[in-house]
Amino acid sequence: MVIQYRGELILQILRRCHRAVAATKSSAGLTSFHGVWPSAERKDFEQDMRIVPDFISEAEEKQLHEEIEPYMSRLRYEFDHWDDAIHGFRETERKKWYPKNRELLERVREVAFNGAIMPYVHILDLAADGVIKPHVDSVRYCGNTISGISLLSDSVMRLVRIDPQKYQQNGSSDSAEDTAYRQQPAALLENNFYADLLLPRRSLYIMSHTARYNFTHEILANEHSKFLGNPVPKTRRISIICRNEP
């Protein structure tokens, strides 16, 4: 029993080391840059927007899906989000997880966050014809890092450089903040530089600091879902999203 325990402990340590090394690798092969990027901004972006392919295995994807599917399947897909950012979705938050899935979330914390994550994990189920429109998550609801595991489907995420002052309001009025968050200005591709990122199924994305605050992010609809000119069909996609405190 002692030998078996030590063996499992060694495997856990090796797995953690592998994830940490993978997280430091460049996402260059999964990132396509468009427009004229200032060299300093591109360097910051490459450091702050990372993708870890095969962050979870097929078996781990299955165990995550099996835990959340009984609840998600009872929900209807919605097309009227409060900030008009998402269409064709259903969502929930979950605090308690089965032990094996809690271990997966602990791996996310180790790789993506320098500290604790918020106790409630956001689960976003996007229909095959659903879309996440360009937006910047409000500073009222999360801190400097957002990280998500992609289940069931590949997809393309687009990040467009914007003026963050137009997207985030720091005044004391909640109603003013909500209004500004709902009525976000368009991020025009012809005026701004941007990046398309291929998010493979079972990958982990880590969006932090400049990538989190200075860029809109969106999941492209199927008619626009291409990477390096090649179509990337998006079927139903579930993302398991972790954030840190504001």
C-alpha positions as CSV (number, residue, x, y, z in Angstrom):
1,M,0.0,0.0,0.0
2,V,2.9,2.4,0.8
3,I,4.6,1.7,-2.5
4,Q,1.3,2.2,-4.4
5,Y,0.7,5.5,-2.6
6,R,4.2,6.7,-3.4
7,G,3.8,5.7,-7.0
8,E,0.6,7.7,-7.2
9,L,2.2,10.6,-5.6
10,I,5.1,10.6,-8.0
11,L,2.7,10.4,-10.9
12,Q,0.8,13.4,-9.6
13,I,4.0,15.4,-9.3
14,L,5.1,14.5,-12.8
15,R,1.7,15.4,-14.1
16,R,1.9,18.8,-12.4
17,C,5.4,19.4,-13.8
18,H,4.2,18.5,-17.3
19,R,1.3,20.9,-17.1
20,A,3.5,23.7,-15.8
21,V,6.0,23.2,-18.6
22,A,3.2,23.0,-21.2
23,A,1.8,26.3,-19.9
24,T,5.1,28.1,-20.5
25,K,5.3,27.0,-24.1
26,S,4.4,29.5,-26.8
27,S,0.9,29.5,-28.3
28,A,2.4,30.7,-31.6
29,G,1.0,27.7,-33.6
30,L,-2.5,28.4,-32.4
31,T,-2.4,32.2,-32.8
32,S,-2.9,34.1,-36.0
33,F,-2.0,37.9,-35.8
34,H,-3.7,40.4,-38.1
35,G,-3.0,44.1,-38.6
36,V,0.1,46.1,-37.6
37,W,1.0,45.1,-34.0
38,P,3.4,47.4,-32.1
39,S,6.2,45.1,-31.1
40,A,5.8,45.7,-27.3
41,E,2.1,45.0,-27.4
42,R,2.6,41.8,-29.3
43,K,5.2,40.7,-26.8
44,D,2.9,41.4,-23.9
45,F,0.0,39.6,-25.7
46,E,2.0,36.5,-26.3
47,Q,2.9,36.4,-22.6
48,D,-0.6,37.2,-21.4
49,M,-2.7,35.1,-23.8
50,R,-1.8,31.4,-23.6
51,I,-3.3,28.1,-24.8
52,V,-2.4,24.7,-23.4
53,P,-3.4,22.0,-25.9
54,D,-4.5,18.6,-24.4
55,F,-4.7,20.1,-20.9
56,I,-7.2,17.3,-20.1
57,S,-7.5,13.8,-21.5
58,E,-10.5,12.3,-23.3
59,A,-11.3,10.4,-20.1
60,E,-11.1,13.6,-18.0
61,E,-13.3,15.4,-20.5
62,K,-15.8,12.6,-20.2
63,Q,-15.9,12.8,-16.4
64,L,-16.4,16.6,-16.4
65,H,-19.2,16.2,-19.0
66,E,-20.9,13.4,-17.1
67,E,-21.0,15.5,-13.9
68,I,-22.5,18.6,-15.4
69,E,-24.7,17.2,-18.2
70,P,-27.6,16.0,-16.0
71,Y,-28.2,19.5,-14.8
72,M,-27.4,21.4,-18.1
73,S,-29.7,19.1,-20.1
74,R,-32.7,20.4,-18.1
75,L,-32.0,24.0,-19.1
76,R,-33.2,25.7,-22.2
77,Y,-30.8,27.6,-24.5
78,E,-31.3,31.3,-24.2
79,F,-31.0,34.1,-26.8
80,D,-31.4,37.1,-24.6
81,H,-28.4,37.7,-22.4
82,W,-28.5,40.7,-20.0
83,D,-25.6,42.4,-21.7
84,D,-26.4,41.2,-25.2
85,A,-23.0,39.4,-25.3
86,I,-24.1,35.8,-25.8
87,H,-26.8,34.2,-27.9
88,G,-27.7,30.5,-27.9
89,F,-26.4,29.5,-24.5
90,R,-27.2,28.0,-21.2
91,E,-25.1,28.5,-18.1
92,T,-24.7,27.8,-14.4
93,E,-22.2,28.1,-11.6
94,R,-20.9,25.3,-9.5
95,K,-19.1,25.3,-6.2
96,K,-19.0,21.6,-5.3
97,W,-17.4,19.0,-7.6
98,Y,-16.7,15.3,-7.5
99,P,-13.2,14.7,-6.2
100,K,-11.6,13.8,-9.5
101,N,-13.0,16.9,-11.2
102,R,-11.9,19.1,-8.2
103,E,-8.4,17.8,-8.9
104,L,-8.7,19.1,-12.5
105,L,-9.7,22.5,-11.3
106,E,-6.8,22.5,-8.9
107,R,-4.6,21.9,-11.9
108,V,-6.1,25.0,-13.6
109,R,-5.4,27.0,-10.5
110,E,-1.8,25.8,-10.4
111,V,-1.1,26.6,-14.1
112,A,-3.2,29.8,-14.6
113,F,-3.4,31.6,-11.3
114,N,-0.9,33.0,-8.9
115,G,-3.2,32.3,-5.9
116,A,-6.8,31.4,-5.2
117,I,-9.6,31.3,-7.7
118,M,-13.2,32.3,-7.1
119,P,-15.1,29.5,-5.4
120,Y,-17.9,29.3,-8.0
121,V,-16.9,28.0,-11.4
122,H,-18.8,29.3,-14.4
123,I,-20.1,26.7,-16.8
124,L,-21.1,28.1,-20.2
125,D,-22.9,25.8,-22.7
126,L,-22.9,27.3,-26.2
127,A,-25.2,25.7,-28.8
128,A,-23.8,24.7,-32.2
129,D,-25.3,27.9,-33.7
130,G,-24.6,30.0,-30.6
131,V,-22.2,32.9,-30.5
132,I,-20.3,34.9,-27.9
133,K,-20.1,38.5,-29.2
134,P,-17.2,40.9,-28.7
135,H,-17.0,42.0,-25.0
136,V,-14.7,42.7,-22.1
137,D,-15.6,41.1,-18.8
138,S,-16.4,43.8,-16.3
139,V,-13.9,44.5,-13.5
140,R,-16.8,44.3,-11.1
141,Y,-17.1,40.6,-11.6
142,C,-13.6,39.2,-12.0
143,G,-9.9,40.0,-11.5
144,N,-6.9,40.0,-13.9
145,T,-7.2,36.4,-15.1
146,I,-9.8,34.3,-16.8
147,S,-9.1,30.7,-17.8
148,G,-11.3,28.1,-19.4
149,I,-11.3,24.4,-20.4
150,S,-12.9,23.8,-23.8
151,L,-15.1,20.7,-24.0
152,L,-16.8,18.9,-26.9
153,S,-15.7,21.1,-29.8
154,D,-12.9,23.1,-31.3
155,S,-13.6,26.8,-31.8
156,V,-12.0,30.1,-32.8
157,M,-11.6,33.0,-30.3
158,R,-10.9,36.5,-31.6
159,L,-9.3,39.2,-29.6
160,V,-9.5,42.8,-30.9
161,R,-7.5,45.7,-29.4
162,I,-9.7,48.5,-28.0
163,D,-9.5,51.5,-25.7
164,P,-10.1,49.9,-22.3
165,Q,-11.3,53.2,-20.9
166,K,-14.4,53.0,-23.1
167,Y,-15.1,49.5,-21.8
168,Q,-14.6,49.8,-18.1
169,Q,-16.1,52.3,-15.8
170,N,-14.8,52.9,-12.3
171,G,-17.4,55.3,-11.0
172,S,-19.5,54.7,-7.9
173,S,-22.8,54.3,-9.6
174,D,-23.8,50.7,-10.3
175,S,-26.4,51.7,-12.9
176,A,-23.9,53.8,-14.8
177,E,-21.5,50.8,-14.8
178,D,-24.2,48.4,-16.0
179,T,-25.2,50.8,-18.8
180,A,-21.6,51.2,-20.0
181,Y,-21.1,47.4,-19.9
182,R,-24.2,46.7,-21.9
183,Q,-23.5,49.4,-24.5
184,Q,-20.0,48.6,-25.4
185,P,-18.5,50.3,-28.5
186,A,-17.8,48.2,-31.5
187,A,-14.2,47.0,-32.0
188,L,-13.7,47.6,-35.7
189,L,-11.3,45.3,-37.4
190,E,-10.4,47.8,-40.1
191,N,-9.0,50.2,-37.5
192,N,-7.6,47.8,-34.9
193,F,-5.0,45.0,-34.8
194,Y,-6.4,41.7,-33.6
195,A,-5.6,38.0,-33.2
196,D,-7.5,34.8,-33.9
197,L,-6.8,31.9,-31.6
198,L,-7.6,28.2,-32.3
199,L,-9.0,26.7,-29.1
200,P,-8.8,22.9,-29.6
201,R,-11.1,20.6,-27.8
202,R,-9.7,19.7,-24.3
203,S,-7.4,22.7,-24.3
204,L,-7.0,25.4,-21.6
205,Y,-6.9,29.1,-22.5
206,I,-5.4,31.6,-20.0
207,M,-6.3,35.2,-20.7
208,S,-4.6,37.6,-18.3
209,H,-3.5,41.2,-17.7
210,T,-3.2,43.1,-21.1
211,A,-5.1,40.4,-23.0
212,R,-7.9,40.4,-20.4
213,Y,-8.3,44.2,-20.1
214,N,-7.2,45.7,-23.5
215,F,-8.9,43.4,-26.0
216,T,-12.5,42.3,-26.6
217,H,-12.9,38.5,-26.9
218,E,-15.5,36.5,-28.7
219,I,-16.2,33.0,-30.0
220,L,-16.8,33.2,-33.7
221,A,-20.1,31.9,-35.2
222,N,-19.8,29.0,-37.6
223,E,-20.1,31.2,-40.7
224,H,-17.0,33.1,-39.6
225,S,-15.2,30.3,-37.8
226,K,-11.9,30.0,-39.7
227,F,-8.3,29.7,-38.7
228,L,-5.5,30.5,-41.2
229,G,-8.2,30.4,-43.9
230,N,-9.4,26.9,-42.9
231,P,-12.9,26.3,-41.6
232,V,-13.2,25.3,-38.0
233,P,-16.7,23.9,-37.5
234,K,-18.0,24.6,-34.1
235,T,-20.5,22.1,-32.6
236,R,-21.9,22.3,-29.1
237,R,-19.2,23.8,-26.9
238,I,-19.0,23.8,-23.1
239,S,-16.4,25.9,-21.3
240,I,-15.4,25.5,-17.7
241,I,-14.4,29.0,-16.7
242,C,-12.3,30.0,-13.6
243,R,-11.7,33.5,-12.5
244,N,-9.9,35.3,-9.7
245,E,-11.4,37.9,-7.4
246,P,-11.7,41.5,-8.6
